[in-house]
Every structure is written in structure tokens, then in C-alpha cells.
Amino acid sequence: MSEQGIFYKRLKKEIQLKGKIFNQVERELGYSRNALNNYKHGNDPSGIRLVELSEYLMVSPAYLVGKRVLLQSSP
């Protein structure tokens, strides 16, 4: 069994924080069914898909690919 990559782990976390499920995000972004599960085994998204997902989730592309930590805003 393959180790999940940082991109998939962060994608899953952010989707859950938004109270959504993968299939819902896929539908809303016009992706094919199970398109996001392709990243489960370490595959990386294309640049376009990375930008689409980061904009949808309101996080930076660098965060999703593991180049940065998520900065929490102060109340």
C-alpha cells in the first residue's frame, strides 16, 4: 500500500474543515467522479488543478503541496 502524499493529506484536511466531502467538491468544480482520489497514492495535480483547488479551499497552492504551513489569522 502506498503512503499518502502531503498534497492528499492537506487536501483531505481542508475539505473536511469546509464540511464537505470529495464527491461534493468534484461536482462543484466540474471534475470527474473520484478525480480527487487519484491523489491518494502520491500523484501530484497539474498546475491548473492546483490553483483551482487552492482558490476553492481558500489556501495557497504552496500550502497544499507542502512548501508552507497554514497561517492562522488572529481573532
C-alpha positions in Angstrom: 0.0 0.0 0.0 1.3 3.5 -0.9 2.0 6.2 1.6 -0.4 9.2 1.2 1.4 12.3 -0.1 1.4 15.6 1.7 -0.9 17.1 -1.0 -3.6 14.5 -0.4 -3.4 14.8 3.3 -3.7 18.6 3.2 -6.4 18.4 0.6 -8.5 16.0 2.7 -8.0 18.1 5.8 -9.1 21.3 4.1 -12.1 19.6 2.5 -13.2 18.2 5.9 -12.7 21.6 7.6 -15.1 23.1 5.0 -17.6 20.4 6.0 -17.6 18.9 2.5 -16.8 15.5 1.0 -14.7 14.7 -2.0 -17.6 13.9 -4.3 -19.2 17.2 -3.5 -16.1 19.2 -4.3 -15.6 17.2 -7.5 -19.2 18.1 -8.6 -18.8 21.8 -7.7 -15.6 22.1 -9.6 -16.8 20.0 -12.6 -14.3 17.2 -12.1 -15.0 13.6 -12.9 -16.1 11.3 -10.1 -13.2 10.1 -8.0 -10.8 12.6 -9.6 -9.5 13.7 -6.2 -8.9 10.2 -5.0 -6.3 9.8 -7.7 -4.0 11.9 -5.5 -4.3 9.4 -2.6 -1.2 7.4 -3.7 1.1 10.4 -4.2 0.2 11.7 -7.6 0.5 15.4 -7.9 -2.1 17.7 -9.5 -1.5 19.7 -12.6 -0.7 23.4 -12.1 -4.2 24.4 -13.2 -5.9 22.0 -10.9 -3.7 23.0 -8.0 -4.7 26.6 -8.5 -8.4 25.7 -8.8 -8.3 23.7 -5.6 -6.4 26.3 -3.7 -8.8 29.0 -4.7 -11.8 26.8 -3.9 -10.4 25.9 -0.4 -9.0 29.5 0.2 -5.5 28.3 0.9 -2.3 28.9 -1.0 -1.0 26.4 -3.6 2.3 26.3 -1.7 0.4 25.1 1.4 -1.3 22.3 -0.4 1.9 20.9 -1.9 3.8 21.2 1.5 6.0 24.1 0.8 4.4 26.3 3.5 2.5 25.9 6.7 -1.0 27.3 7.0 -1.0 30.7 8.8 -3.9 31.1 11.2 -5.5 34.6 11.3 -5.8 36.3 14.6 -9.3 36.9 16.1 
